[in-house]
Amino acid sequence: MYIRYITKLYELHVGAKNYVEAGLTLQLYAQQILDWKYDVFPADSKYPSQEEWERKETLYLEIIDCFDKGQAWEYGIPLCKELAVLYETRLFNYKKLSDILQKQAQFFTNILEGIAKIRDPSYYRVAYYGKSFPPFVRNKAFVYRGDECLKLATIMQQLMTEFPNATILSSNSPPEDSIKEGDAQCILFIRPHLSMWMYIVGNPVRPSTFACKRSKN
């Protein structure tokens, strides 16, 4: 059930061209369920029966491709490094090792050269309070990554369209228990502020590298 849900969510993100979200979704499958083992993993709706490490390799390559399309190259670099270790120390497949190292090098080049104009995407923290919300969002908070041009008013309008009886809370303080356990629907909407990184601030970091880090964190 979990794998089917992850696969469906991944396909929805790809269909909407939300490539970063698609990669992160598939990463749940690859890293929480699979390991670099030789046990045979059963077939599912998308993948044939294969050894567990083969399934994980297949997923990693798909995830890396998603991060490349979504220009989230810094997310793909650790996966490239993990595959490089597999190819060099366990499979001794130097053709694949060469390919993945070239991919990793290209990701670093993309970051350094600023191959695309990086604009800050919009991040929003949305919390749903009230017993009348569906169970999958009830009294839970989520961080949404919107399109670079998505306006605050548009996000709020979408929320009110989906939950027309909800009340938007303006306070940043945690709601009282009476709101969490009440029948009314209340949505706490916050646009988070950027936090800086101690390992970057004060160090000679290239502007393109800082822009890439800033837009993805």
mmCIF file of the C-alpha atoms, coordinates in Angstrom:
data_MODEL
# 
_entry.id   MODEL 
# 
loop_
_atom_site.group_PDB 
_atom_site.id 
_atom_site.type_symbol 
_atom_site.label_atom_id 
_atom_site.label_alt_id 
_atom_site.label_comp_id 
_atom_site.label_asym_id 
_atom_site.label_entity_id 
_atom_site.label_seq_id 
_atom_site.pdbx_PDB_ins_code 
_atom_site.Cartn_x 
_atom_site.Cartn_y 
_atom_site.Cartn_z 
_atom_site.occupancy 
_atom_site.B_iso_or_equiv 
_atom_site.pdbx_formal_charge 
_atom_site.auth_seq_id 
_atom_site.auth_comp_id 
_atom_site.auth_asym_id 
_atom_site.auth_atom_id 
_atom_site.pdbx_PDB_model_num 
ATOM 1   C CA . MET A 1 1   ? 0.000   0.000   0.000   1.00 0.00 ? 1   MET A CA 1 
ATOM 2   C CA . TYR A 1 2   ? 2.772   2.445   0.953   1.00 0.00 ? 2   TYR A CA 1 
ATOM 3   C CA . ILE A 1 3   ? 4.715   1.751   -2.247  1.00 0.00 ? 3   ILE A CA 1 
ATOM 4   C CA . ARG A 1 4   ? 1.588   2.221   -4.373  1.00 0.00 ? 4   ARG A CA 1 
ATOM 5   C CA . TYR A 1 5   ? 0.875   5.521   -2.639  1.00 0.00 ? 5   TYR A CA 1 
ATOM 6   C CA . ILE A 1 6   ? 4.450   6.747   -3.129  1.00 0.00 ? 6   ILE A CA 1 
ATOM 7   C CA . THR A 1 7   ? 4.426   5.721   -6.796  1.00 0.00 ? 7   THR A CA 1 
ATOM 8   C CA . LYS A 1 8   ? 1.086   7.447   -7.420  1.00 0.00 ? 8   LYS A CA 1 
ATOM 9   C CA . LEU A 1 9   ? 2.236   10.635  -5.695  1.00 0.00 ? 9   LEU A CA 1 
ATOM 10  C CA . TYR A 1 10  ? 5.452   10.572  -7.727  1.00 0.00 ? 10  TYR A CA 1 
ATOM 11  C CA . GLU A 1 11  ? 3.490   10.256  -10.970 1.00 0.00 ? 11  GLU A CA 1 
ATOM 12  C CA . LEU A 1 12  ? 1.215   13.144  -9.983  1.00 0.00 ? 12  LEU A CA 1 
ATOM 13  C CA . HIS A 1 13  ? 4.222   15.380  -9.317  1.00 0.00 ? 13  HIS A CA 1 
ATOM 14  C CA . VAL A 1 14  ? 5.859   14.433  -12.614 1.00 0.00 ? 14  VAL A CA 1 
ATOM 15  C CA . GLY A 1 15  ? 2.611   15.118  -14.455 1.00 0.00 ? 15  GLY A CA 1 
ATOM 16  C CA . ALA A 1 16  ? 2.485   18.576  -12.889 1.00 0.00 ? 16  ALA A CA 1 
ATOM 17  C CA . LYS A 1 17  ? 6.208   19.108  -13.667 1.00 0.00 ? 17  LYS A CA 1 
ATOM 18  C CA . ASN A 1 18  ? 7.007   19.398  -9.971  1.00 0.00 ? 18  ASN A CA 1 
ATOM 19  C CA . TYR A 1 19  ? 10.282  17.597  -10.520 1.00 0.00 ? 19  TYR A CA 1 
ATOM 20  C CA . VAL A 1 20  ? 11.936  18.384  -7.181  1.00 0.00 ? 20  VAL A CA 1 
ATOM 21  C CA . GLU A 1 21  ? 8.898   17.153  -5.274  1.00 0.00 ? 21  GLU A CA 1 
ATOM 22  C CA . ALA A 1 22  ? 8.774   14.065  -7.509  1.00 0.00 ? 22  ALA A CA 1 
ATOM 23  C CA . GLY A 1 23  ? 12.400  13.275  -6.723  1.00 0.00 ? 23  GLY A CA 1 
ATOM 24  C CA . LEU A 1 24  ? 11.919  13.740  -2.987  1.00 0.00 ? 24  LEU A CA 1 
ATOM 25  C CA . THR A 1 25  ? 8.839   11.526  -3.071  1.00 0.00 ? 25  THR A CA 1 
ATOM 26  C CA . LEU A 1 26  ? 10.624  8.710   -4.879  1.00 0.00 ? 26  LEU A CA 1 
ATOM 27  C CA . GLN A 1 27  ? 13.526  9.109   -2.474  1.00 0.00 ? 27  GLN A CA 1 
ATOM 28  C CA . LEU A 1 28  ? 11.222  7.945   0.343   1.00 0.00 ? 28  LEU A CA 1 
ATOM 29  C CA . TYR A 1 29  ? 10.783  4.672   -1.527  1.00 0.00 ? 29  TYR A CA 1 
ATOM 30  C CA . ALA A 1 30  ? 14.470  4.257   -2.294  1.00 0.00 ? 30  ALA A CA 1 
ATOM 31  C CA . GLN A 1 31  ? 15.886  5.112   1.120   1.00 0.00 ? 31  GLN A CA 1 
ATOM 32  C CA . GLN A 1 32  ? 13.221  3.982   3.592   1.00 0.00 ? 32  GLN A CA 1 
ATOM 33  C CA . ILE A 1 33  ? 12.376  0.623   2.033   1.00 0.00 ? 33  ILE A CA 1 
ATOM 34  C CA . LEU A 1 34  ? 15.377  -0.501  -0.007  1.00 0.00 ? 34  LEU A CA 1 
ATOM 35  C CA . ASP A 1 35  ? 18.997  -1.339  0.762   1.00 0.00 ? 35  ASP A CA 1 
ATOM 36  C CA . TRP A 1 36  ? 21.975  -2.430  -1.303  1.00 0.00 ? 36  TRP A CA 1 
ATOM 37  C CA . LYS A 1 37  ? 21.155  -6.117  -0.799  1.00 0.00 ? 37  LYS A CA 1 
ATOM 38  C CA . TYR A 1 38  ? 21.040  -9.036  -3.220  1.00 0.00 ? 38  TYR A CA 1 
ATOM 39  C CA . ASP A 1 39  ? 17.624  -10.281 -2.075  1.00 0.00 ? 39  ASP A CA 1 
ATOM 40  C CA . VAL A 1 40  ? 15.050  -10.547 -4.837  1.00 0.00 ? 40  VAL A CA 1 
ATOM 41  C CA . PHE A 1 41  ? 12.499  -7.755  -4.623  1.00 0.00 ? 41  PHE A CA 1 
ATOM 42  C CA . PRO A 1 42  ? 9.021   -8.583  -6.002  1.00 0.00 ? 42  PRO A CA 1 
ATOM 43  C CA . ALA A 1 43  ? 7.595   -6.893  -9.071  1.00 0.00 ? 43  ALA A CA 1 
ATOM 44  C CA . ASP A 1 44  ? 5.062   -4.108  -8.725  1.00 0.00 ? 44  ASP A CA 1 
ATOM 45  C CA . SER A 1 45  ? 2.954   -2.055  -11.118 1.00 0.00 ? 45  SER A CA 1 
ATOM 46  C CA . LYS A 1 46  ? 5.983   -0.206  -12.478 1.00 0.00 ? 46  LYS A CA 1 
ATOM 47  C CA . TYR A 1 47  ? 9.102   -2.296  -11.893 1.00 0.00 ? 47  TYR A CA 1 
ATOM 48  C CA . PRO A 1 48  ? 9.923   -5.949  -12.697 1.00 0.00 ? 48  PRO A CA 1 
ATOM 49  C CA . SER A 1 49  ? 11.142  -8.492  -10.186 1.00 0.00 ? 49  SER A CA 1 
ATOM 50  C CA . GLN A 1 50  ? 14.800  -7.727  -9.537  1.00 0.00 ? 50  GLN A CA 1 
ATOM 51  C CA . GLU A 1 51  ? 17.443  -7.790  -6.856  1.00 0.00 ? 51  GLU A CA 1 
ATOM 52  C CA . GLU A 1 52  ? 16.984  -5.136  -4.203  1.00 0.00 ? 52  GLU A CA 1 
ATOM 53  C CA . TRP A 1 53  ? 20.138  -3.216  -5.105  1.00 0.00 ? 53  TRP A CA 1 
ATOM 54  C CA . GLU A 1 54  ? 19.016  -3.089  -8.761  1.00 0.00 ? 54  GLU A CA 1 
ATOM 55  C CA . ARG A 1 55  ? 15.661  -1.591  -7.774  1.00 0.00 ? 55  ARG A CA 1 
ATOM 56  C CA . LYS A 1 56  ? 17.400  0.983   -5.608  1.00 0.00 ? 56  LYS A CA 1 
ATOM 57  C CA . GLU A 1 57  ? 19.846  1.852   -8.394  1.00 0.00 ? 57  GLU A CA 1 
ATOM 58  C CA . THR A 1 58  ? 16.949  2.282   -10.835 1.00 0.00 ? 58  THR A CA 1 
ATOM 59  C CA . LEU A 1 59  ? 15.150  4.605   -8.416  1.00 0.00 ? 59  LEU A CA 1 
ATOM 60  C CA . TYR A 1 60  ? 18.298  6.616   -7.701  1.00 0.00 ? 60  TYR A CA 1 
ATOM 61  C CA . LEU A 1 61  ? 18.819  7.278   -11.397 1.00 0.00 ? 61  LEU A CA 1 
ATOM 62  C CA . GLU A 1 62  ? 15.197  8.423   -11.761 1.00 0.00 ? 62  GLU A CA 1 
ATOM 63  C CA . ILE A 1 63  ? 15.542  10.658  -8.701  1.00 0.00 ? 63  ILE A CA 1 
ATOM 64  C CA . ILE A 1 64  ? 18.763  12.184  -9.993  1.00 0.00 ? 64  ILE A CA 1 
ATOM 65  C CA . ASP A 1 65  ? 17.049  12.921  -13.310 1.00 0.00 ? 65  ASP A CA 1 
ATOM 66  C CA . CYS A 1 66  ? 14.185  14.633  -11.464 1.00 0.00 ? 66  CYS A CA 1 
ATOM 67  C CA . PHE A 1 67  ? 16.576  16.804  -9.462  1.00 0.00 ? 67  PHE A CA 1 
ATOM 68  C CA . ASP A 1 68  ? 18.391  17.705  -12.679 1.00 0.00 ? 68  ASP A CA 1 
ATOM 69  C CA . LYS A 1 69  ? 15.151  18.772  -14.372 1.00 0.00 ? 69  LYS A CA 1 
ATOM 70  C CA . GLY A 1 70  ? 14.131  20.710  -11.272 1.00 0.00 ? 70  GLY A CA 1 
ATOM 71  C CA . GLN A 1 71  ? 17.570  22.397  -11.078 1.00 0.00 ? 71  GLN A CA 1 
ATOM 72  C CA . ALA A 1 72  ? 18.019  21.048  -7.543  1.00 0.00 ? 72  ALA A CA 1 
ATOM 73  C CA . TRP A 1 73  ? 21.512  19.827  -8.340  1.00 0.00 ? 73  TRP A CA 1 
ATOM 74  C CA . GLU A 1 74  ? 22.737  19.916  -4.748  1.00 0.00 ? 74  GLU A CA 1 
ATOM 75  C CA . TYR A 1 75  ? 20.101  17.293  -3.902  1.00 0.00 ? 75  TYR A CA 1 
ATOM 76  C CA . GLY A 1 76  ? 21.392  14.964  -6.593  1.00 0.00 ? 76  GLY A CA 1 
ATOM 77  C CA . ILE A 1 77  ? 25.085  15.139  -5.668  1.00 0.00 ? 77  ILE A CA 1 
ATOM 78  C CA . PRO A 1 78  ? 24.871  12.869  -2.565  1.00 0.00 ? 78  PRO A CA 1 
ATOM 79  C CA . LEU A 1 79  ? 23.019  10.241  -4.605  1.00 0.00 ? 79  LEU A CA 1 
ATOM 80  C CA . CYS A 1 80  ? 25.705  10.390  -7.293  1.00 0.00 ? 80  CYS A CA 1 
ATOM 81  C CA . LYS A 1 81  ? 28.354  9.838   -4.621  1.00 0.00 ? 81  LYS A CA 1 
ATOM 82  C CA . GLU A 1 82  ? 26.492  6.841   -3.218  1.00 0.00 ? 82  GLU A CA 1 
ATOM 83  C CA . LEU A 1 83  ? 26.162  5.263   -6.658  1.00 0.00 ? 83  LEU A CA 1 
ATOM 84  C CA . ALA A 1 84  ? 29.858  5.926   -7.343  1.00 0.00 ? 84  ALA A CA 1 
ATOM 85  C CA . VAL A 1 85  ? 30.807  3.890   -4.264  1.00 0.00 ? 85  VAL A CA 1 
ATOM 86  C CA . LEU A 1 86  ? 28.528  1.067   -5.432  1.00 0.00 ? 86  LEU A CA 1 
ATOM 87  C CA . TYR A 1 87  ? 30.020  1.005   -8.919  1.00 0.00 ? 87  TYR A CA 1 
ATOM 88  C CA . GLU A 1 88  ? 33.642  1.282   -7.765  1.00 0.00 ? 88  GLU A CA 1 
ATOM 89  C CA . THR A 1 89  ? 33.776  -0.994  -4.714  1.00 0.00 ? 89  THR A CA 1 
ATOM 90  C CA . ARG A 1 90  ? 31.029  -3.604  -5.212  1.00 0.00 ? 90  ARG A CA 1 
ATOM 91  C CA . LEU A 1 91  ? 30.111  -3.919  -8.875  1.00 0.00 ? 91  LEU A CA 1 
ATOM 92  C CA . PHE A 1 92  ? 33.473  -2.848  -10.367 1.00 0.00 ? 92  PHE A CA 1 
ATOM 93  C CA . ASN A 1 93  ? 31.518  -1.357  -13.254 1.00 0.00 ? 93  ASN A CA 1 
ATOM 94  C CA . TYR A 1 94  ? 33.818  1.406   -14.410 1.00 0.00 ? 94  TYR A CA 1 
ATOM 95  C CA . LYS A 1 95  ? 31.580  2.452   -17.292 1.00 0.00 ? 95  LYS A CA 1 
ATOM 96  C CA . LYS A 1 96  ? 28.767  3.260   -14.881 1.00 0.00 ? 96  LYS A CA 1 
ATOM 97  C CA . LEU A 1 97  ? 31.286  4.823   -12.495 1.00 0.00 ? 97  LEU A CA 1 
ATOM 98  C CA . SER A 1 98  ? 32.524  7.108   -15.252 1.00 0.00 ? 98  SER A CA 1 
ATOM 99  C CA . ASP A 1 99  ? 28.979  8.101   -16.211 1.00 0.00 ? 99  ASP A CA 1 
ATOM 100 C CA . ILE A 1 100 ? 27.867  8.928   -12.675 1.00 0.00 ? 100 ILE A CA 1 
ATOM 101 C CA . LEU A 1 101 ? 31.036  10.899  -11.907 1.00 0.00 ? 101 LEU A CA 1 
ATOM 102 C CA . GLN A 1 102 ? 30.485  12.942  -15.065 1.00 0.00 ? 102 GLN A CA 1 
ATOM 103 C CA . LYS A 1 103 ? 26.909  13.579  -13.965 1.00 0.00 ? 103 LYS A CA 1 
ATOM 104 C CA . GLN A 1 104 ? 28.107  14.650  -10.526 1.00 0.00 ? 104 GLN A CA 1 
ATOM 105 C CA . ALA A 1 105 ? 30.738  16.940  -12.045 1.00 0.00 ? 105 ALA A CA 1 
ATOM 106 C CA . GLN A 1 106 ? 28.086  18.512  -14.284 1.00 0.00 ? 106 GLN A CA 1 
ATOM 107 C CA . PHE A 1 107 ? 25.917  19.222  -11.249 1.00 0.00 ? 107 PHE A CA 1 
ATOM 108 C CA . PHE A 1 108 ? 28.793  21.054  -9.568  1.00 0.00 ? 108 PHE A CA 1 
ATOM 109 C CA . THR A 1 109 ? 29.420  22.976  -12.804 1.00 0.00 ? 109 THR A CA 1 
ATOM 110 C CA . ASN A 1 110 ? 25.754  23.961  -13.036 1.00 0.00 ? 110 ASN A CA 1 
ATOM 111 C CA . ILE A 1 111 ? 25.869  25.359  -9.511  1.00 0.00 ? 111 ILE A CA 1 
ATOM 112 C CA . LEU A 1 112 ? 29.142  27.222  -10.008 1.00 0.00 ? 112 LEU A CA 1 
ATOM 113 C CA . GLU A 1 113 ? 28.276  28.710  -13.364 1.00 0.00 ? 113 GLU A CA 1 
ATOM 114 C CA . GLY A 1 114 ? 24.671  29.493  -12.506 1.00 0.00 ? 114 GLY A CA 1 
ATOM 115 C CA . ILE A 1 115 ? 23.484  27.783  -15.682 1.00 0.00 ? 115 ILE A CA 1 
ATOM 116 C CA . ALA A 1 116 ? 19.962  29.125  -15.112 1.00 0.00 ? 116 ALA A CA 1 
ATOM 117 C CA . LYS A 1 117 ? 18.738  32.258  -13.438 1.00 0.00 ? 117 LYS A CA 1 
ATOM 118 C CA . ILE A 1 118 ? 17.791  31.122  -9.963  1.00 0.00 ? 118 ILE A CA 1 
ATOM 119 C CA . ARG A 1 119 ? 14.866  32.902  -8.398  1.00 0.00 ? 119 ARG A CA 1 
ATOM 120 C CA . ASP A 1 120 ? 13.618  32.355  -4.898  1.00 0.00 ? 120 ASP A CA 1 
ATOM 121 C CA . PRO A 1 121 ? 10.695  29.947  -4.871  1.00 0.00 ? 121 PRO A CA 1 
ATOM 122 C CA . SER A 1 122 ? 7.839   30.601  -2.502  1.00 0.00 ? 122 SER A CA 1 
ATOM 123 C CA . TYR A 1 123 ? 7.642   28.511  0.656   1.00 0.00 ? 123 TYR A CA 1 
ATOM 124 C CA . TYR A 1 124 ? 4.579   28.414  2.865   1.00 0.00 ? 124 TYR A CA 1 
ATOM 125 C CA . ARG A 1 125 ? 3.828   26.661  6.143   1.00 0.00 ? 125 ARG A CA 1 
ATOM 126 C CA . VAL A 1 126 ? 0.179   25.694  6.338   1.00 0.00 ? 126 VAL A CA 1 
ATOM 127 C CA . ALA A 1 127 ? -1.372  24.098  9.432   1.00 0.00 ? 127 ALA A CA 1 
ATOM 128 C CA . TYR A 1 128 ? -4.899  22.680  9.525   1.00 0.00 ? 128 TYR A CA 1 
ATOM 129 C CA . TYR A 1 129 ? -6.652  22.758  12.906  1.00 0.00 ? 129 TYR A CA 1 
ATOM 130 C CA . GLY A 1 130 ? -10.076 21.364  13.715  1.00 0.00 ? 130 GLY A CA 1 
ATOM 131 C CA . LYS A 1 131 ? -11.715 17.952  13.957  1.00 0.00 ? 131 LYS A CA 1 
ATOM 132 C CA . SER A 1 132 ? -13.738 18.433  10.774  1.00 0.00 ? 132 SER A CA 1 
ATOM 133 C CA . PHE A 1 133 ? -10.647 18.403  8.509   1.00 0.00 ? 133 PHE A CA 1 
ATOM 134 C CA . PRO A 1 134 ? -9.884  15.137  6.703   1.00 0.00 ? 134 PRO A CA 1 
ATOM 135 C CA . PRO A 1 135 ? -7.661  12.844  8.823   1.00 0.00 ? 135 PRO A CA 1 
ATOM 136 C CA . PHE A 1 136 ? -4.629  13.202  6.558   1.00 0.00 ? 136 PHE A CA 1 
ATOM 137 C CA . VAL A 1 137 ? -4.351  16.962  7.288   1.00 0.00 ? 137 VAL A CA 1 
ATOM 138 C CA . ARG A 1 138 ? -6.172  17.292  10.621  1.00 0.00 ? 138 ARG A CA 1 
ATOM 139 C CA . ASN A 1 139 ? -4.015  19.109  13.219  1.00 0.00 ? 139 ASN A CA 1 
ATOM 140 C CA . LYS A 1 140 ? -0.971  18.737  10.995  1.00 0.00 ? 140 LYS A CA 1 
ATOM 141 C CA . ALA A 1 141 ? 1.375   21.278  9.420   1.00 0.00 ? 141 ALA A CA 1 
ATOM 142 C CA . PHE A 1 142 ? 2.958   21.124  5.973   1.00 0.00 ? 142 PHE A CA 1 
ATOM 143 C CA . VAL A 1 143 ? 5.529   23.212  4.123   1.00 0.00 ? 143 VAL A CA 1 
ATOM 144 C CA . TYR A 1 144 ? 4.580   23.857  0.507   1.00 0.00 ? 144 TYR A CA 1 
ATOM 145 C CA . ARG A 1 145 ? 7.012   24.909  -2.193  1.00 0.00 ? 145 ARG A CA 1 
ATOM 146 C CA . GLY A 1 146 ? 5.213   27.047  -4.742  1.00 0.00 ? 146 GLY A CA 1 
ATOM 147 C CA . ASP A 1 147 ? 6.053   28.369  -8.160  1.00 0.00 ? 147 ASP A CA 1 
ATOM 148 C CA . GLU A 1 148 ? 8.457   31.300  -8.266  1.00 0.00 ? 148 GLU A CA 1 
ATOM 149 C CA . CYS A 1 149 ? 5.664   33.588  -9.431  1.00 0.00 ? 149 CYS A CA 1 
ATOM 150 C CA . LEU A 1 150 ? 2.950   32.268  -7.151  1.00 0.00 ? 150 LEU A CA 1 
ATOM 151 C CA . LYS A 1 151 ? 1.453   35.081  -5.083  1.00 0.00 ? 151 LYS A CA 1 
ATOM 152 C CA . LEU A 1 152 ? 0.370   34.925  -1.477  1.00 0.00 ? 152 LEU A CA 1 
ATOM 153 C CA . ALA A 1 153 ? -3.194  35.882  -2.402  1.00 0.00 ? 153 ALA A CA 1 
ATOM 154 C CA . THR A 1 154 ? -3.345  33.041  -4.911  1.00 0.00 ? 154 THR A CA 1 
ATOM 155 C CA . ILE A 1 155 ? -2.287  30.488  -2.316  1.00 0.00 ? 155 ILE A CA 1 
ATOM 156 C CA . MET A 1 156 ? -4.899  31.727  0.152   1.00 0.00 ? 156 MET A CA 1 
ATOM 157 C CA . GLN A 1 157 ? -7.589  31.696  -2.538  1.00 0.00 ? 157 GLN A CA 1 
ATOM 158 C CA . GLN A 1 158 ? -6.744  28.080  -3.370  1.00 0.00 ? 158 GLN A CA 1 
ATOM 159 C CA . LEU A 1 159 ? -7.013  27.128  0.291   1.00 0.00 ? 159 LEU A CA 1 
ATOM 160 C CA . MET A 1 160 ? -10.401 28.818  0.640   1.00 0.00 ? 160 MET A CA 1 
ATOM 161 C CA . THR A 1 161 ? -11.631 27.120  -2.518  1.00 0.00 ? 161 THR A CA 1 
ATOM 162 C CA . GLU A 1 162 ? -10.667 23.746  -1.129  1.00 0.00 ? 162 GLU A CA 1 
ATOM 163 C CA . PHE A 1 163 ? -11.983 24.503  2.377   1.00 0.00 ? 163 PHE A CA 1 
ATOM 164 C CA . PRO A 1 164 ? -14.641 27.242  1.962   1.00 0.00 ? 164 PRO A CA 1 
ATOM 165 C CA . ASN A 1 165 ? -15.801 27.047  5.594   1.00 0.00 ? 165 ASN A CA 1 
ATOM 166 C CA . ALA A 1 166 ? -12.329 27.499  7.056   1.00 0.00 ? 166 ALA A CA 1 
ATOM 167 C CA . THR A 1 167 ? -11.070 30.545  8.920   1.00 0.00 ? 167 THR A CA 1 
ATOM 168 C CA . ILE A 1 168 ? -7.579  31.889  8.192   1.00 0.00 ? 168 ILE A CA 1 
ATOM 169 C CA . LEU A 1 169 ? -5.660  32.531  11.431  1.00 0.00 ? 169 LEU A CA 1 
ATOM 170 C CA . SER A 1 170 ? -3.481  35.641  11.423  1.00 0.00 ? 170 SER A CA 1 
ATOM 171 C CA . SER A 1 171 ? -1.524  34.922  14.606  1.00 0.00 ? 171 SER A CA 1 
ATOM 172 C CA . ASN A 1 172 ? 1.790   33.095  14.458  1.00 0.00 ? 172 ASN A CA 1 
ATOM 173 C CA . SER A 1 173 ? 1.259   31.696  17.950  1.00 0.00 ? 173 SER A CA 1 
ATOM 174 C CA . PRO A 1 174 ? 0.271   28.032  18.349  1.00 0.00 ? 174 PRO A CA 1 
ATOM 175 C CA . PRO A 1 175 ? -3.523  27.696  18.580  1.00 0.00 ? 175 PRO A CA 1 
ATOM 176 C CA . GLU A 1 176 ? -5.257  26.742  21.791  1.00 0.00 ? 176 GLU A CA 1 
ATOM 177 C CA . ASP A 1 177 ? -6.495  23.210  22.377  1.00 0.00 ? 177 ASP A CA 1 
ATOM 178 C CA . SER A 1 178 ? -10.071 24.408  21.952  1.00 0.00 ? 178 SER A CA 1 
ATOM 179 C CA . ILE A 1 179 ? -9.272  25.227  18.315  1.00 0.00 ? 179 ILE A CA 1 
ATOM 180 C CA . LYS A 1 180 ? -7.486  21.927  17.697  1.00 0.00 ? 180 LYS A CA 1 
ATOM 181 C CA . GLU A 1 181 ? -10.312 19.908  19.200  1.00 0.00 ? 181 GLU A CA 1 
ATOM 182 C CA . GLY A 1 182 ? -13.178 22.086  17.940  1.00 0.00 ? 182 GLY A CA 1 
ATOM 183 C CA . ASP A 1 183 ? -15.454 21.393  15.011  1.00 0.00 ? 183 ASP A CA 1 
ATOM 184 C CA . ALA A 1 184 ? -14.549 24.608  13.187  1.00 0.00 ? 184 ALA A CA 1 
ATOM 185 C CA . GLN A 1 185 ? -11.891 24.528  10.482  1.00 0.00 ? 185 GLN A CA 1 
ATOM 186 C CA . CYS A 1 186 ? -8.971  26.910  11.082  1.00 0.00 ? 186 CYS A CA 1 
ATOM 187 C CA . ILE A 1 187 ? -5.950  27.313  8.821   1.00 0.00 ? 187 ILE A CA 1 
ATOM 188 C CA . LEU A 1 188 ? -2.733  28.837  10.117  1.00 0.00 ? 188 LEU A CA 1 
ATOM 189 C CA . PHE A 1 189 ? -0.817  30.252  7.177   1.00 0.00 ? 189 PHE A CA 1 
ATOM 190 C CA . ILE A 1 190 ? 2.797   31.432  7.546   1.00 0.00 ? 190 ILE A CA 1 
ATOM 191 C CA . ARG A 1 191 ? 5.461   32.421  5.072   1.00 0.00 ? 191 ARG A CA 1 
ATOM 192 C CA . PRO A 1 192 ? 8.749   31.408  6.733   1.00 0.00 ? 192 PRO A CA 1 
ATOM 193 C CA . HIS A 1 193 ? 11.797  33.644  6.841   1.00 0.00 ? 193 HIS A CA 1 
ATOM 194 C CA . LEU A 1 194 ? 15.160  32.642  5.438   1.00 0.00 ? 194 LEU A CA 1 
ATOM 195 C CA . SER A 1 195 ? 17.674  31.313  7.948   1.00 0.00 ? 195 SER A CA 1 
ATOM 196 C CA . MET A 1 196 ? 21.372  31.687  7.210   1.00 0.00 ? 196 MET A CA 1 
ATOM 197 C CA . TRP A 1 197 ? 23.981  28.954  7.472   1.00 0.00 ? 197 TRP A CA 1 
ATOM 198 C CA . MET A 1 198 ? 26.973  29.403  9.743   1.00 0.00 ? 198 MET A CA 1 
ATOM 199 C CA . TYR A 1 199 ? 29.167  27.411  7.391   1.00 0.00 ? 199 TYR A CA 1 
ATOM 200 C CA . ILE A 1 200 ? 28.403  29.860  4.559   1.00 0.00 ? 200 ILE A CA 1 
ATOM 201 C CA . VAL A 1 201 ? 28.106  33.244  6.231   1.00 0.00 ? 201 VAL A CA 1 
ATOM 202 C CA . GLY A 1 202 ? 31.522  34.847  6.545   1.00 0.00 ? 202 GLY A CA 1 
ATOM 203 C CA . ASN A 1 203 ? 33.161  32.438  4.094   1.00 0.00 ? 203 ASN A CA 1 
ATOM 204 C CA . PRO A 1 204 ? 34.188  33.269  0.508   1.00 0.00 ? 204 PRO A CA 1 
ATOM 205 C CA . VAL A 1 205 ? 31.286  31.551  -1.251  1.00 0.00 ? 205 VAL A CA 1 
ATOM 206 C CA . ARG A 1 206 ? 30.610  32.303  -4.917  1.00 0.00 ? 206 ARG A CA 1 
ATOM 207 C CA . PRO A 1 207 ? 27.324  34.184  -5.547  1.00 0.00 ? 207 PRO A CA 1 
ATOM 208 C CA . SER A 1 208 ? 25.934  31.424  -7.779  1.00 0.00 ? 208 SER A CA 1 
ATOM 209 C CA . THR A 1 209 ? 26.596  28.808  -5.086  1.00 0.00 ? 209 THR A CA 1 
ATOM 210 C CA . PHE A 1 210 ? 24.967  30.966  -2.412  1.00 0.00 ? 210 PHE A CA 1 
ATOM 211 C CA . ALA A 1 211 ? 21.958  31.645  -4.663  1.00 0.00 ? 211 ALA A CA 1 
ATOM 212 C CA . CYS A 1 212 ? 21.470  27.932  -5.262  1.00 0.00 ? 212 CYS A CA 1 
ATOM 213 C CA . LYS A 1 213 ? 21.686  27.150  -1.541  1.00 0.00 ? 213 LYS A CA 1 
ATOM 214 C CA . ARG A 1 214 ? 19.415  30.051  -0.671  1.00 0.00 ? 214 ARG A CA 1 
ATOM 215 C CA . SER A 1 215 ? 16.690  29.032  -3.103  1.00 0.00 ? 215 SER A CA 1 
ATOM 216 C CA . LYS A 1 216 ? 16.559  25.406  -1.923  1.00 0.00 ? 216 LYS A CA 1 
ATOM 217 C CA . ASN A 1 217 ? 16.691  25.857  1.868   1.00 0.00 ? 217 ASN A CA 1 
# 
